[in-house]
Amino acid sequence: MSGVPQLSASDITETSVLLLWTPPGLQYETYYVTFSSQKETEQQISVQVDGGLTTYSQTGLAAGQDYTATVAGEIAGQRGAESSVTFTTLTPGPTNLRVVKTTSTSAVVQWERSQGEIDRYHVIVTPTDGAGSSQEVTVPAGQDSAHIRQLEAGRLYDVVVVAEKGASRSKPATSQVTPGPEPPTNVVFSEVTENSLTVSWTKPRTPVSGYKVTYTQTEEGEPVSVSVDSDDSTLDLSKLTPGSAYEVSVISLLGLDESDPTRDLVATLPDPPTDLRAFNVTDTTALLLWRPALATVDKYIIVYGAGTDSELRISVSGNAAELQLSGLEGSSTYTVTVTSQRGSTQSSAASTSFTTTGGSGGGESPRDLRADNLTPRTAMLSWKPPSNPVGSYRLTYQSEHLGLKEVMVDASVTEYNLTRLHPGSKYSVQLQAERGGRFSAAISTDFTTGTLRFPFPTDCSQELLNGIRTSGEAEVFPQGKQGTPMEVYCDMETDGGGWTVFQRRKDGSVDFFRGWKDYTRGFGVLSGEFWLGLESIYNLTAMTRMSLRVDLRDKDGAAFAKYSTFELVKRNYKLIVGGYSGTAGDSLSYHNQRIFSTKDRDLAPFLTRCAMSYRGGWWYKNCHEANLNGAYGTDRNQQGVIWTAWRGTKFSVPFTEMKMRPAAFSPPTRI
């Protein structure tokens, strides 16, 4: 008896197959169907089906295997000839294909591995719009990800991954990917110093949500990353190591996606030598001493002279810390600068001055120079005059943290009080007698000022803790000992004291209708009317969380407004203020989150140019409920010194003070 004709296999999957055949001329009662794997370890599958069928679907097969299927009919106990067909179940495919990371020109895709035995994965990437060529990547069977490169930023791609075993391929896993944001370009460095620099870049043409700047000291540093808002394209880097090379990279961010980095190298300047001084000064010689730079430097460059036409330039080894000058002219004041050099970069200069003696022509010197009555910031100098008359005295003094200062003292004076000294600092003093333009040999003494709890107070609250209980001018250091000092007025009486005053109106003597530059750097007189300056106010609020107090007075009384939060943002000096309490009413919260405007720089998007209309720089909204920098004494058109919640819009407040202190500060108890 014949077998079944035209036996075939179709609808093959990883675990199933459909067998089809044409009915034979003889009608069988039963078909015997057998599936045998060519892999020895697999068992044979045998089933009986009705003789009237012409198809049979088998499940439970092993994936990626070669099978032989046989079909034989039976009638009246007699079995016909076997018909057979071979087929291969599909290779098990990867699943859960997903994009895990993108850059501007690449993407990383990942999948769950095939559950069967395979030889490799095949990754196919094709532009969705059909334009351009596809690229293919082969990935070893043990991996579950692929890094796809050479993509175009912002273009949509189709990604297909199949598993392969021999010539067999699995069903595909599919996904789509759009490479990350376009990278920034043109990284540029400026304002490079020994410990800081500014990095800037050109924004990409397409929108981004922000940037990430990463900088690493090339020799031994750990990478440091800083997030930057999408509106900005510059960043100031600080606390860098002098004389060091840094790799700086900038990437664009769009959500969680990152662009390719744009990188460049920059080197900080070597730090300058410090504590430069002149010792053993005679009429023709002087010994220069300095403290070496922290960074390794190639050499020091010394420039000195008694005038611009007589400058001499000398280079010494980077290991040197002194230089003997000779051939100097008597009774001459010399200026000396010393810079560090590493490679082609030079540090800023350390400088000092000294005056040579007059030789035998300078006459007798004063005697017994001494320092008494030492306090943390003052010292009383005294001396005995020479026996011969003098025209005047020249007094010079310096410390490690203070450049050389010179004072000419009247001939009748034999003592002088030094003030505004730095606490805990050693000072060197020289005194010379002057006769007819010639100077005697110098006499000298050293002294060390007393210590304070806060020798370099950051603001008036620390000055209060230093024991200063009287209001007045003071020198503070918002950026620490090495930063630029700032002259401020301290209110040591109001609400426990410790307030740093940054604005005062009292008599109209100072014009507040000024431009951006004046408001940035400050103007006025600390003892009278003044504005401390936006940059100084920002530096004070940047060091710690500040509270704000506004004091208002007129002939009928006084009031105050206090805010637990006060801050300026560097960009446009935007005001952050909140947490009102007090007796004046809250007129400043209306101005929260507003940028500062002046008559020549008004970025606020309002029809009215508020700073021009209301005669002063302020954090205008549309336009104001408070304006303490308005036109003094003007009670019309809301142009005066206004605090609406206290005296309304038609009254110019005659006295105002704005002041800050740390929000967490607790004034000491007064006895």
ChimeraX attribute file (.defattr): number of C-alpha atoms within 10 A of each C-alpha:
attribute: neighborCount
match mode: 1-to-1
recipient: residues
	/A:1	14
	/A:2	14
	/A:3	21
	/A:4	25
	/A:5	15
	/A:6	13
	/A:7	20
	/A:8	17
	/A:9	19
	/A:10	12
	/A:11	10
	/A:12	16
	/A:13	20
	/A:14	21
	/A:15	18
	/A:16	17
	/A:17	22
	/A:18	15
	/A:19	20
	/A:20	18
	/A:21	17
	/A:22	13
	/A:23	18
	/A:24	14
	/A:25	11
	/A:26	14
	/A:27	12
	/A:28	21
	/A:29	15
	/A:30	19
	/A:31	23
	/A:32	18
	/A:33	21
	/A:34	17
	/A:35	20
	/A:36	18
	/A:37	20
	/A:38	15
	/A:39	10
	/A:40	8
	/A:41	7
	/A:42	12
	/A:43	11
	/A:44	13
	/A:45	14
	/A:46	13
	/A:47	11
	/A:48	13
	/A:49	15
	/A:50	13
	/A:51	17
	/A:52	12
	/A:53	15
	/A:54	16
	/A:55	15
	/A:56	14
	/A:57	13
	/A:58	15
	/A:59	11
	/A:60	10
	/A:61	19
	/A:62	20
	/A:63	20
	/A:64	24
	/A:65	21
	/A:66	15
	/A:67	20
	/A:68	15
	/A:69	22
	/A:70	22
	/A:71	24
	/A:72	22
	/A:73	28
	/A:74	19
	/A:75	15
	/A:76	8
	/A:77	9
	/A:78	9
	/A:79	17
	/A:80	19
	/A:81	13
	/A:82	16
	/A:83	19
	/A:84	19
	/A:85	15
	/A:86	16
	/A:87	16
	/A:88	21
	/A:89	22
	/A:90	24
	/A:91	29
	/A:92	27
	/A:93	25
	/A:94	23
	/A:95	18
	/A:96	12
	/A:97	21
	/A:98	18
	/A:99	19
	/A:100	14
	/A:101	17
	/A:102	24
	/A:103	25
	/A:104	25
	/A:105	21
	/A:106	21
	/A:107	21
	/A:108	17
	/A:109	22
	/A:110	19
	/A:111	20
	/A:112	15
	/A:113	20
	/A:114	21
	/A:115	12
	/A:116	17
	/A:117	15
	/A:118	22
	/A:119	17
	/A:120	19
	/A:121	27
	/A:122	20
	/A:123	22
	/A:124	17
	/A:125	20
	/A:126	18
	/A:127	20
	/A:128	14
	/A:129	10
	/A:130	10
	/A:131	8
	/A:132	9
	/A:133	8
	/A:134	13
	/A:135	15
	/A:136	14
	/A:137	13
	/A:138	14
	/A:139	18
	/A:140	14
	/A:141	17
	/A:142	12
	/A:143	13
	/A:144	16
	/A:145	20
	/A:146	20
	/A:147	13
	/A:148	20
	/A:149	15
	/A:150	11
	/A:151	20
	/A:152	18
	/A:153	20
	/A:154	15
	/A:155	15
	/A:156	16
	/A:157	20
	/A:158	17
	/A:159	25
	/A:160	18
	/A:161	28
	/A:162	23
	/A:163	29
	/A:164	23
	/A:165	19
	/A:166	10
	/A:167	7
	/A:168	17
	/A:169	20
	/A:170	24
	/A:171	18
	/A:172	18
	/A:173	19
	/A:174	18
	/A:175	16
	/A:176	17
	/A:177	23
	/A:178	22
	/A:179	27
	/A:180	28
	/A:181	28
	/A:182	26
	/A:183	25
	/A:184	24
	/A:185	16
	/A:186	12
	/A:187	18
	/A:188	14
	/A:189	19
	/A:190	12
	/A:191	10
	/A:192	16
	/A:193	20
	/A:194	22
	/A:195	17
	/A:196	18
	/A:197	20
	/A:198	15
	/A:199	21
	/A:200	18
	/A:201	17
	/A:202	14
	/A:203	19
	/A:204	13
	/A:205	10
	/A:206	10
	/A:207	13
	/A:208	23
	/A:209	15
	/A:210	18
	/A:211	24
	/A:212	18
	/A:213	21
	/A:214	18
	/A:215	22
	/A:216	18
	/A:217	19
	/A:218	16
	/A:219	9
	/A:220	7
	/A:221	11
	/A:222	10
	/A:223	13
	/A:224	11
	/A:225	14
	/A:226	12
	/A:227	14
	/A:228	18
	/A:229	13
	/A:230	16
	/A:231	11
	/A:232	14
	/A:233	17
	/A:234	17
	/A:235	16
	/A:236	13
	/A:237	15
	/A:238	12
	/A:239	9
	/A:240	19
	/A:241	20
	/A:242	22
	/A:243	26
	/A:244	19
	/A:245	17
	/A:246	21
	/A:247	15
	/A:248	23
	/A:249	20
	/A:250	28
	/A:251	23
	/A:252	29
	/A:253	25
	/A:254	16
	/A:255	11
	/A:256	10
	/A:257	19
	/A:258	23
	/A:259	25
	/A:260	21
	/A:261	20
	/A:262	17
	/A:263	17
	/A:264	15
	/A:265	16
	/A:266	19
	/A:267	21
	/A:268	22
	/A:269	27
	/A:270	28
	/A:271	27
	/A:272	26
	/A:273	24
	/A:274	19
	/A:275	18
	/A:276	24
	/A:277	24
	/A:278	20
	/A:279	14
	/A:280	11
	/A:281	19
	/A:282	21
	/A:283	22
	/A:284	17
	/A:285	19
	/A:286	21
	/A:287	15
	/A:288	20
	/A:289	18
	/A:290	19
	/A:291	15
	/A:292	21
	/A:293	22
	/A:294	14
	/A:295	19
	/A:296	17
	/A:297	23
	/A:298	15
	/A:299	18
	/A:300	25
	/A:301	17
	/A:302	20
	/A:303	17
	/A:304	20
	/A:305	19
	/A:306	18
	/A:307	11
	/A:308	9
	/A:309	7
	/A:310	9
	/A:311	13
	/A:312	12
	/A:313	12
	/A:314	11
	/A:315	14
	/A:316	15
	/A:317	12
	/A:318	18
	/A:319	13
	/A:320	13
	/A:321	16
	/A:322	16
	/A:323	15
	/A:324	12
	/A:325	14
	/A:326	12
	/A:327	9
	/A:328	20
	/A:329	19
	/A:330	22
	/A:331	22
	/A:332	20
	/A:333	16
	/A:334	18
	/A:335	17
	/A:336	23
	/A:337	18
	/A:338	25
	/A:339	22
	/A:340	30
	/A:341	24
	/A:342	19
	/A:343	11
	/A:344	7
	/A:345	14
	/A:346	22
	/A:347	23
	/A:348	18
	/A:349	18
	/A:350	20
	/A:351	21
	/A:352	21
	/A:353	21
	/A:354	21
	/A:355	26
	/A:356	25
	/A:357	29
	/A:358	25
	/A:359	17
	/A:360	13
	/A:361	15
	/A:362	21
	/A:363	20
	/A:364	20
	/A:365	22
	/A:366	22
	/A:367	16
	/A:368	12
	/A:369	19
	/A:370	17
	/A:371	21
	/A:372	12
	/A:373	10
	/A:374	16
	/A:375	18
	/A:376	18
	/A:377	18
	/A:378	19
	/A:379	22
	/A:380	15
	/A:381	19
	/A:382	17
	/A:383	17
	/A:384	14
	/A:385	20
	/A:386	13
	/A:387	9
	/A:388	10
	/A:389	14
	/A:390	22
	/A:391	15
	/A:392	19
	/A:393	24
	/A:394	19
	/A:395	20
	/A:396	20
	/A:397	19
	/A:398	23
	/A:399	21
	/A:400	17
	/A:401	15
	/A:402	14
	/A:403	16
	/A:404	18
	/A:405	14
	/A:406	16
	/A:407	13
	/A:408	14
	/A:409	18
	/A:410	12
	/A:411	16
	/A:412	12
	/A:413	13
	/A:414	15
	/A:415	15
	/A:416	15
	/A:417	13
	/A:418	15
	/A:419	12
	/A:420	11
	/A:421	21
	/A:422	24
	/A:423	19
	/A:424	15
	/A:425	19
	/A:426	16
	/A:427	18
	/A:428	17
	/A:429	22
	/A:430	19
	/A:431	26
	/A:432	28
	/A:433	30
	/A:434	26
	/A:435	20
	/A:436	10
	/A:437	12
	/A:438	20
	/A:439	31
	/A:440	28
	/A:441	27
	/A:442	23
	/A:443	18
	/A:444	18
	/A:445	15
	/A:446	15
	/A:447	16
	/A:448	19
	/A:449	19
	/A:450	18
	/A:451	15
	/A:452	18
	/A:453	12
	/A:454	13
	/A:455	20
	/A:456	21
	/A:457	23
	/A:458	21
	/A:459	25
	/A:460	29
	/A:461	24
	/A:462	22
	/A:463	26
	/A:464	24
	/A:465	16
	/A:466	15
	/A:467	11
	/A:468	17
	/A:469	17
	/A:470	12
	/A:471	17
	/A:472	13
	/A:473	16
	/A:474	19
	/A:475	19
	/A:476	26
	/A:477	20
	/A:478	24
	/A:479	17
	/A:480	13
	/A:481	14
	/A:482	10
	/A:483	11
	/A:484	10
	/A:485	17
	/A:486	16
	/A:487	13
	/A:488	20
	/A:489	24
	/A:490	29
	/A:491	23
	/A:492	21
	/A:493	13
	/A:494	11
	/A:495	10
	/A:496	16
	/A:497	22
	/A:498	29
	/A:499	28
	/A:500	28
	/A:501	25
	/A:502	21
	/A:503	23
	/A:504	26
	/A:505	24
	/A:506	18
	/A:507	12
	/A:508	14
	/A:509	13
	/A:510	17
	/A:511	16
	/A:512	23
	/A:513	19
	/A:514	18
	/A:515	16
	/A:516	17
	/A:517	14
	/A:518	18
	/A:519	22
	/A:520	18
	/A:521	14
	/A:522	19
	/A:523	19
	/A:524	18
	/A:525	14
	/A:526	20
	/A:527	11
	/A:528	15
	/A:529	22
	/A:530	22
	/A:531	25
	/A:532	26
	/A:533	18
	/A:534	22
	/A:535	16
	/A:536	19
	/A:537	23
	/A:538	19
	/A:539	18
	/A:540	25
	/A:541	21
	/A:542	16
	/A:543	14
	/A:544	14
	/A:545	15
	/A:546	21
	/A:547	23
	/A:548	24
	/A:549	24
	/A:550	21
	/A:551	19
	/A:552	23
	/A:553	15
	/A:554	14
	/A:555	8
	/A:556	5
	/A:557	7
	/A:558	14
	/A:559	15
	/A:560	19
	/A:561	20
	/A:562	24
	/A:563	21
	/A:564	19
	/A:565	18
	/A:566	22
	/A:567	23
	/A:568	23
	/A:569	15
	/A:570	13
	/A:571	9
	/A:572	14
	/A:573	20
	/A:574	19
	/A:575	23
	/A:576	16
	/A:577	22
	/A:578	20
	/A:579	13
	/A:580	18
	/A:581	14
	/A:582	14
	/A:583	15
	/A:584	19
	/A:585	17
	/A:586	22
	/A:587	18
	/A:588	23
	/A:589	16
	/A:590	18
	/A:591	24
	/A:592	16
	/A:593	17
	/A:594	19
	/A:595	21
	/A:596	26
	/A:597	26
	/A:598	25
	/A:599	19
	/A:600	14
	/A:601	15
	/A:602	19
	/A:603	12
	/A:604	19
	/A:605	9
	/A:606	12
	/A:607	8
	/A:608	13
	/A:609	20
	/A:610	23
	/A:611	28
	/A:612	18
	/A:613	14
	/A:614	25
	/A:615	23
	/A:616	26
	/A:617	27
	/A:618	25
	/A:619	26
	/A:620	27
	/A:621	19
	/A:622	15
	/A:623	20
	/A:624	20
	/A:625	21
	/A:626	26
	/A:627	29
	/A:628	27
	/A:629	25
	/A:630	26
	/A:631	22
	/A:632	26
	/A:633	16
	/A:634	17
	/A:635	16
	/A:636	12
	/A:637	11
	/A:638	23
	/A:639	24
	/A:640	26
	/A:641	28
	/A:642	29
	/A:643	25
	/A:644	21
	/A:645	15
	/A:646	20
	/A:647	14
	/A:648	14
	/A:649	21
	/A:650	17
	/A:651	20
	/A:652	25
	/A:653	26
	/A:654	20
	/A:655	20
	/A:656	24
	/A:657	19
	/A:658	21
	/A:659	23
	/A:660	29
	/A:661	26
	/A:662	24
	/A:663	15
	/A:664	11
	/A:665	12
	/A:666	12
	/A:667	15
	/A:668	12
	/A:669	6
	/A:670	6
	/A:671	3
